[in-house]
Amino acid sequence: MTQVETTVEYSNGYEEDEYMMQEDDWDRDLLLDPAWEKQQRKTFTAWCNSHLRKAGTQIENIEEDFRNGLKLMLLLEVISGERLPKPDRGKMRFHKIANVNKALDFITSKGVKLVSIGAEEIVDGNVKMTLGMIWTIILRFAIQDISVEETSAKEGLLLWCQRKTAPYRNVNVQNFHVSWKDGLAFCALIHRHRPDLIDYAKLNKDDPLGNLNLALDIAEKHLDIPKMLDAEDIVNTPKPDERAIMTYVSCFYHAFAGAEQAETAANRICKVLGVNQENEKMMEEYEKLASELLEWIRRTTPWLENRVPEKTMSEMQQKLEDFRDYRRLHKPPKVQEKCQLEINFNTLQTKLRISNRPNFMPSEGKMVSDIASAWQGLEQAEKGYEEWLLTEIRRLQRLDHLAEKFRQKASSHEAWTAGKDEILSLKDYESASLTEVRALVRKHEAFESDLAAHQDRVEQIAAIAQELNELDYHDAAAVNERCQKICDLWDQLGTLTQKRRETLERTEKLLETIDQLFLEFAKRAAPFNNWMEGAMEDLQDMFIVHTVEEVQSLISAHEQFKATLPEADGERQAILGIQAEVQKIAQSYSISPDLNNPYSTISILDLSAKWDQVKQLVPQRDGSLQEELARQQSHERLRRQFAAQANLIGPWIQTRMEEIGQSTMEMSDTLEDQMTQLKQLEHIIVNYKPNIDTLEGDHQLIQESLIFDNKHTNYTMEHIRVGWELLLTTIARTINEIETQILTRDAKGISPEQMNEFRSSFKHFDRKKNGAMEADDFRACLISMGYDLGEVEFARIMLLVDPSGTGVVSFQSFIDFMTRETADTDTAEQVVASFRILAADKPYILVEELQRELPAEQAEYCVSRMPPYAGPGAVEGALDYTSFSTALYGESDL
């Protein structure tokens, strides 16, 4: 027995736990409650006789029979197994006091501090003092050494009772008085250990007297526990005496102590099996998550690798929208799953290491490294995909612009050439007069001038067609066909023009008169007409710009064009003047007012109509340019809005990353403090997510507006996404690392001071401050902590802390090593020993034994996994618990 100094006081009206406390001011004159005194007399007398009978004697009156000290000394010798000093045999008062003092001195030598109990009171037959002394003896020798789950004495005994009676209906043990009044608690204790003695199902809670008498009788008859209580006294007392109940219950504890060894063994097995079941569940969850994540990566990667462009702008924009949904909706949850998978894997390995189990090896292709490799392939496929989409959209945008420009120019040119080949093929000069022939000559010269003016347009049409081909326009065949027709017709017009000019020149030699006025009109009207057509074409020309500066450049060019309008109007007035002069001459020389200009197909009405159209197109062009200016200014605001947020979010993410790094390097803080700081920081980070979402919204507006650059910030949305995902992953991993350290610390029994010392040493020798010691630094750290290292020993240690041969030692590996030698963990040998107890020393165990000793779930777990026993003495249904236990710890041989 371990000597523990215990202060014991005996007084009336004591509260719960007062028997363990010392009172300096004790009123010796107070009396016990009569009902309690009666219960204690009976209980203590029976308890003393249960021991004195071993010496062939007993007591009848507790305060009388201990007065001479002889039976008191005898009682102490029986219950302690030790010899006390030889008693004085005289009958005088001083002899009795001497004997009682010898007994009290022996009690004191066992670490019990007696308060207010003297030999004189015992010799004088003081009931209160005598009962207090006997309670001191009971407490020291029958109750004090009871220990259940790190609790002792009264708490241990109460916990033992609660655990034993927990499964029983109508039993709720909370104390050592009223919880026992109905007798069911006593019956439950007996049934728990000897179910053959009591049919608990037939007991009635409303018959406390019958229940108590049944328990007292069976305990006396079958368990050798004398009747220490009176059933009527217990039932009729509002609050039975606590010490009497405790004394009687302690007898049950000692009577059933032999069964505790089997229960302890069962508890150990339950604990080991529980750990194994939890680990297997985590392994199954890891396999499931890994399979789902790898399947998602397998499906997604080919989609990102597909760089086949679509033919239309709407199809490519849909691709871009799908990609935005992928980045905004589909990928973020998978980032979290990947991070959680790594955390679960690390936590599982830590739990396996702490419980002395072999490391978890996932199925082939599902290692963390396999997932990381697949994820890297996904991100490699994703890299540049968005840029490719935007490039293709730009290309298609330009193609649409060029195709529209081609159609406009081609339509304008085709309208101009329509019927020209027929006109050039006419032989109207054969029947024309000299004046008419000269008019035809001049008219043809004007046509040639017009034809030359249109040469640039044909070249522009051909150049646009060539560019559409080079940019792989989806309808390039139709463009080429139309362009070829225009070129063929152009060549034909050239040939016809040359032929007609030669014919007219031959005819012109025969003609002598020419109308100079019409000729001048034709020469001036044609260029002016071409200028107006070119102006209308320019005013209606489509434009595409990306910046405010570009549209302002177009506005400036338009203003320069408007400045030339007065000069053009002067030319128009001059041409109108020529026509007016023609009319004047016609009127002067009586020429028909229906006279047409033989040298030109351009009429005054045509010139006026086109001039009016030019004047209408100028303000329309003004409006278009101003609308584009407003649009570009809106784009600029979007750029600045995105840049303002990005320039705040980017540094904020970097600052949080630094704070995470700093929090793990603070040696003055406990792991719990670090966990609190990291949780607070995680809360801040999670609450910051709306800012990222807002920036995503701004970015989507920018993309929908087809804005391709932003000079106001160096941060792109891709930078922010990568930084944000890295921040979420880092905070989650760091919290998991601290949780792992706490789990390791608690499981290994590392004190905060030890943990701080380990962290301080690790930080000092972590030369590069990157969370890992190199081999030489690790050697120096061990030497500084008192290790005497040779090459062979250090190589052995390195194999333990760095099994992969990376050449560096992580903090977790360092902690595992420092606690490995002293760790109090279950071993395969301990589990085998526990099963051997349940099997009553047999080399095998039966199914019914497992089902009787273990909870149903864990018993089923053992039965489903334990192999049959085929060794010596095997019987039907025998199971091999030795092989099962070694398999739990990954050992091939015990």
TAJO-V256562 format. One record per residue. SS is DSSP state (H for helix, E for strand, L for the rest). PSI is psi in degrees with one decimal (NA if undefined). Layout:
# TAJO-V256562
SS	PSI
SS	PSI
This chain:
# TAJO-V256562
L	138.9
L	131.8
L	119.3
L	125.7
L	120.3
E	127.1
E	122.6
E	133.4
L	146.2
L	119.7
L	167.9
L	157.5
L	32.0
L	148.5
L	174.3
L	133.0
L	0.5
H	-22.7
H	-14.4
H	-1.6
L	160.5
L	133.7
L	127.2
L	-36.4
L	100.0
L	123.8
L	106.5
L	-15.6
L	-11.7
L	147.7
L	151.6
L	153.8
L	130.1
H	-41.2
H	-41.8
H	-41.3
H	-42.7
H	-43.8
H	-42.6
H	-41.0
H	-51.3
H	-46.5
H	-50.0
H	-38.0
H	-45.9
H	-38.4
H	-45.3
H	-41.3
H	-29.4
H	-23.7
H	-39.9
H	-27.8
H	-22.0
H	-22.5
H	8.4
L	26.8
L	179.9
L	175.9
L	155.3
L	-43.0
L	115.6
H	-35.4
H	-20.4
H	-43.6
H	-12.5
L	4.9
L	-35.6
L	-5.0
L	-10.3
H	-52.9
H	-27.0
H	-44.6
H	-39.6
H	-42.1
H	-44.1
H	-36.9
H	-38.9
H	-47.7
H	-21.3
H	-23.4
L	17.0
L	160.6
L	132.8
L	165.5
L	154.9
L	128.7
L	156.3
L	133.7
L	-1.2
L	164.6
L	4.0
L	160.5
H	-41.5
H	-27.5
H	-42.5
H	-43.6
H	-39.2
H	-43.8
H	-43.6
H	-39.1
H	-37.6
H	-39.8
H	-44.7
H	-36.2
H	-37.4
H	-42.2
H	-43.7
H	-36.4
H	-16.5
L	15.6
L	12.7
E	126.0
E	110.4
E	132.4
L	120.2
L	19.8
L	114.8
L	160.2
H	-35.7
H	-43.4
H	-37.9
H	-45.3
H	-35.8
L	-3.0
L	29.7
L	113.6
H	-47.1
H	-44.5
H	-37.3
H	-45.6
H	-38.8
H	-40.2
H	-44.8
H	-39.7
H	-37.3
H	-44.0
H	-44.5
H	-45.3
H	-43.1
H	-40.8
H	-13.1
H	-21.4
H	-37.6
L	-37.2
L	3.0
L	127.0
E	123.6
E	117.9
L	54.8
L	12.4
E	153.3
E	172.2
H	-133.4
H	-45.2
H	-41.3
H	-42.5
H	-41.1
H	-43.1
H	-38.3
H	-45.0
H	-42.7
H	-44.0
H	-39.1
H	-33.1
H	0.0
L	-40.1
L	-7.2
L	136.8
L	148.5
L	12.9
L	126.1
L	88.4
L	113.0
L	-12.5
L	-173.7
L	37.8
L	-88.3
H	-22.0
H	-14.2
H	2.9
L	-33.9
L	-0.3
L	-11.9
H	-33.9
H	-42.6
H	-43.7
H	-37.2
H	-40.0
H	-44.1
H	-47.0
H	-35.3
H	-36.8
H	-28.5
L	74.8
L	-14.3
L	-14.0
L	-25.4
L	136.8
L	90.2
H	-31.4
H	-22.4
H	-3.0
L	149.8
L	126.5
L	-26.5
L	5.7
L	64.6
H	-38.5
H	-44.2
H	-40.7
H	-44.6
H	-46.8
H	-39.1
H	-47.7
H	-43.9
H	-41.6
H	-47.7
H	-40.0
H	-38.6
H	-39.6
H	-41.2
H	-21.0
L	0.9
L	36.1
L	111.9
L	158.4
L	108.0
L	-7.6
L	158.3
L	121.1
H	-42.3
H	-40.1
H	-40.8
H	-45.1
H	-40.0
H	-7.1
L	126.0
L	-40.9
L	99.7
L	157.2
L	126.7
H	-41.1
H	-35.5
H	-45.7
H	-46.2
H	-41.9
H	-46.4
H	-43.0
H	-35.3
H	-30.0
H	-38.4
H	-42.4
H	-47.4
H	-31.2
H	-34.9
L	11.1
H	-31.1
H	-26.7
H	-14.8
H	-32.5
H	-42.1
H	-38.5
H	-40.6
H	-42.5
H	-41.9
H	-40.0
H	-42.2
H	-43.8
H	-42.5
H	-41.8
H	-46.1
H	-44.6
H	-37.3
H	-43.0
H	-43.0
H	-41.6
H	-43.0
H	-41.6
H	-41.5
H	-37.2
H	-42.8
H	-37.1
H	-43.6
H	-40.5
H	-39.2
H	-46.9
H	-42.8
H	-49.1
H	-42.0
H	-43.1
H	-44.6
H	-41.9
H	-42.6
H	-37.7
H	-42.2
H	-42.9
H	-41.2
H	-38.5
H	-33.8
H	-36.4
H	-47.2
H	-34.3
H	-39.9
H	-26.2
H	-14.2
L	106.7
L	28.7
L	116.9
L	150.6
L	166.8
L	-23.2
L	159.5
H	-43.1
H	-37.6
H	-40.0
H	-38.1
H	-34.2
H	-37.8
H	-43.9
H	-42.2
H	-39.9
H	-40.1
H	-38.6
H	-41.4
H	-39.8
H	-47.0
H	-34.2
H	-34.4
H	-42.8
H	-40.5
H	-43.1
H	-44.3
H	-33.0
H	-32.4
H	-43.8
H	-40.8
H	-41.7
H	-45.2
H	-44.4
H	-35.3
H	-45.0
H	-41.6
H	-45.7
H	-39.9
H	-46.6
H	-43.4
H	-42.7
H	-46.3
H	-38.3
H	-45.2
H	-40.3
H	-41.9
H	-42.1
H	-38.2
L	12.0
L	34.8
L	157.8
L	153.4
L	149.0
L	126.2
L	108.3
L	167.8
L	159.3
L	129.7
L	1.4
L	17.6
L	159.7
H	-37.2
H	-35.6
H	-42.4
H	-41.5
H	-39.8
H	-44.6
H	-39.4
H	-39.6
H	-39.1
H	-38.8
H	-47.4
H	-30.8
H	-40.5
H	-35.9
H	-31.2
L	126.8
L	-6.7
H	-43.9
H	-40.8
H	-38.8
H	-41.9
H	-46.1
H	-38.2
H	-42.9
H	-36.9
H	-41.5
H	-44.1
H	-45.6
H	-34.6
H	-45.1
H	-38.1
H	-44.3
H	-40.7
H	-46.4
H	-39.3
H	-40.9
H	-40.0
H	-40.1
H	-45.4
H	-42.0
H	-49.3
H	-40.1
H	-42.7
H	-43.1
H	-43.2
H	-42.5
H	-37.0
H	-37.8
H	-39.4
H	-12.4
L	123.1
L	-5.6
H	-35.9
H	-35.1
H	-41.9
H	-43.7
H	-20.8
L	-5.2
L	149.1
L	42.1
H	-19.7
H	-17.9
H	-34.2
H	12.7
L	154.5
L	175.0
H	-43.7
H	-40.7
H	-36.2
H	-46.5
H	-35.7
H	-40.7
H	-38.8
H	-49.3
H	-38.4
H	-40.0
H	-37.6
H	-41.0
H	-40.2
H	-40.9
H	-39.0
H	-43.5
H	-40.5
H	-43.3
H	-38.2
H	-29.5
L	-3.0
H	-40.9
H	-38.0
H	-42.0
H	-42.2
H	-38.9
H	-42.6
H	-43.4
H	-40.2
H	-41.9
H	-42.3
H	-40.5
H	-42.4
H	-37.3
H	-36.6
H	-43.5
H	-33.0
L	8.5
L	50.8
L	135.9
L	-25.7
L	35.4
H	-30.5
H	-44.1
H	-39.0
H	-45.7
H	-39.1
H	-44.5
H	-41.4
H	-40.3
H	-39.6
H	-41.9
H	-43.9
H	-42.3
H	-44.1
H	-36.2
H	-44.4
H	-40.0
H	-41.6
H	-37.9
H	-44.4
H	-46.3
H	-39.0
H	-45.1
H	-43.9
H	-43.9
H	-39.7
H	-41.4
H	-41.6
H	-45.3
H	-35.8
H	-39.2
H	-39.6
H	-33.0
H	-31.6
L	-24.2
L	-13.0
L	143.2
L	-22.3
L	148.5
L	143.4
L	98.4
H	-32.8
H	-45.2
H	-35.6
H	-45.3
H	-42.6
H	-46.9
H	-42.1
H	-35.7
H	-30.4
H	-37.6
H	-52.5
H	-40.0
H	-39.4
H	-43.9
H	-39.4
H	-42.5
H	-39.3
H	-42.1
H	-40.2
H	-44.4
H	-37.8
H	-43.0
H	-40.9
H	-27.6
L	0.3
L	134.6
L	150.5
L	151.4
L	123.0
L	164.4
L	-9.3
L	163.5
H	-36.9
H	-40.4
H	-43.3
H	-32.5
H	-32.4
H	-41.6
H	-38.3
H	-40.8
H	-43.8
H	-38.3
H	-38.2
H	-38.7
H	-38.9
H	-44.0
H	-29.4
H	-21.6
L	-7.6
H	-39.7
H	-41.9
H	-41.4
H	-39.4
H	-34.2
H	-42.3
H	-40.6
H	-44.3
H	-37.8
H	-43.7
H	-41.8
H	-34.0
H	-38.7
H	-45.3
H	-38.1
H	-38.5
H	-37.1
H	-46.0
H	-38.5
H	-44.9
H	-42.7
H	-42.3
H	-38.6
H	-37.8
L	18.0
L	41.6
L	146.8
L	131.5
L	-14.6
L	10.8
L	128.8
L	150.3
L	117.7
L	-11.3
L	-3.0
L	143.4
L	-1.6
L	126.5
L	167.2
H	-37.1
H	-39.5
H	-46.8
H	-42.2
H	-42.4
H	-42.5
H	-37.1
H	-40.4
H	-37.7
H	-39.6
H	-45.1
H	-30.9
H	-37.0
H	-26.6
H	-54.1
H	-30.4
H	-41.2
H	-40.3
H	-48.1
H	-43.2
H	-43.8
H	-38.7
H	-38.4
H	-42.4
H	-38.2
H	-45.1
H	-40.1
H	-43.2
H	-35.0
H	-37.5
H	-41.0
H	-39.6
H	-37.6
H	-39.5
H	-40.9
H	-48.8
H	-38.7
H	-45.9
H	-44.0
H	-39.7
H	-44.0
H	-44.3
H	-39.1
H	-17.4
H	-43.8
H	-41.5
H	-55.9
H	-33.6
H	-44.2
H	-43.6
H	-41.1
H	-42.7
H	-36.6
H	-42.2
H	-39.0
H	-38.6
H	-44.4
H	-42.0
H	-37.2
H	-33.2
L	-9.7
L	-4.7
L	110.2
L	-20.5
L	-20.4
L	146.1
L	165.5
H	-36.5
H	-39.2
H	-44.1
H	-41.0
H	-41.2
H	-45.4
H	-43.3
H	-38.9
H	-41.2
H	-42.8
H	-37.4
H	-40.5
H	-42.3
H	-43.5
H	-45.2
H	-40.5
H	-15.7
L	-9.4
H	-38.1
H	-30.0
H	-38.5
H	-42.6
H	-40.9
H	-42.9
H	-37.0
H	-40.7
H	-43.6
H	-40.3
H	-38.4
H	-39.9
H	-40.8
H	-44.0
H	-40.3
H	-27.6
L	1.8
L	46.0
L	123.5
L	-7.7
L	163.6
L	104.5
L	-5.6
L	-4.9
L	151.3
L	-6.3
L	128.3
L	166.8
H	-32.4
H	-42.5
H	-46.9
H	-41.9
H	-47.6
H	-44.0
H	-42.6
H	-45.1
H	-40.0
H	-38.7
H	-46.3
H	-42.5
H	-42.0
H	-44.7
H	-39.2
H	-43.7
H	-40.2
H	-43.2
H	-41.5
H	-37.6
H	-42.8
H	-41.1
H	-41.0
H	-41.6
H	-41.1
H	-44.9
H	-44.9
H	-45.4
H	-48.2
H	-42.8
H	-35.9
H	-7.9
L	31.9
L	129.1
L	159.4
H	-36.8
H	-42.1
H	-44.3
H	-43.3
H	-37.9
H	-43.1
H	-45.9
H	-39.8
H	-43.7
H	-45.0
H	-45.6
H	-40.4
H	-40.1
H	0.7
L	80.5
L	-40.1
L	-3.7
L	40.7
L	17.8
L	18.2
E	132.9
E	137.4
E	166.7
H	-45.1
H	-39.5
H	-37.8
H	-40.8
H	-45.1
H	-38.9
H	-45.0
H	-41.5
H	-41.2
H	-22.3
L	8.7
L	9.0
L	134.5
L	101.1
L	127.2
L	174.9
H	-42.9
H	-44.3
H	-41.4
H	-36.7
H	-38.4
H	-43.5
H	-42.3
H	-34.6
H	-30.1
H	-45.8
H	-18.2
L	65.7
L	-23.5
L	-6.7
L	35.6
L	-18.7
L	1.6
E	158.4
E	119.2
E	166.3
H	-39.8
H	-42.9
H	-38.1
H	-46.5
H	-43.1
H	-42.1
H	-44.1
H	-24.9
H	-4.0
H	-42.8
L	-33.5
L	0.6
L	136.7
L	82.5
L	156.6
L	144.7
L	167.3
H	-38.0
H	-40.3
H	-40.2
H	-41.8
H	-43.7
H	-38.2
H	-44.6
H	-34.9
H	-35.4
H	-47.2
H	-29.7
L	7.2
L	45.4
L	10.2
L	150.7
L	1.9
L	168.9
E	148.3
L	158.8
H	-44.0
H	-30.2
H	-41.7
H	-43.8
H	-29.6
H	-36.5
H	-22.4
L	154.5
L	154.9
H	-44.9
H	-44.4
H	-29.2
H	-44.5
H	-38.2
H	-44.9
H	-45.3
H	-38.8
H	-19.2
H	-16.9
L	125.6
L	158.3
E	149.1
L	129.3
L	17.3
L	-166.7
L	138.4
L	14.8
L	142.1
L	171.1
L	132.2
L	3.6
L	139.4
E	144.6
L	95.1
H	-21.6
H	-48.9
H	-39.9
H	-43.9
H	-43.3
H	-34.2
H	-32.2
H	-32.6
L	11.4
L	24.5
L	142.4
L	-23.5
L	136.5
L	NA
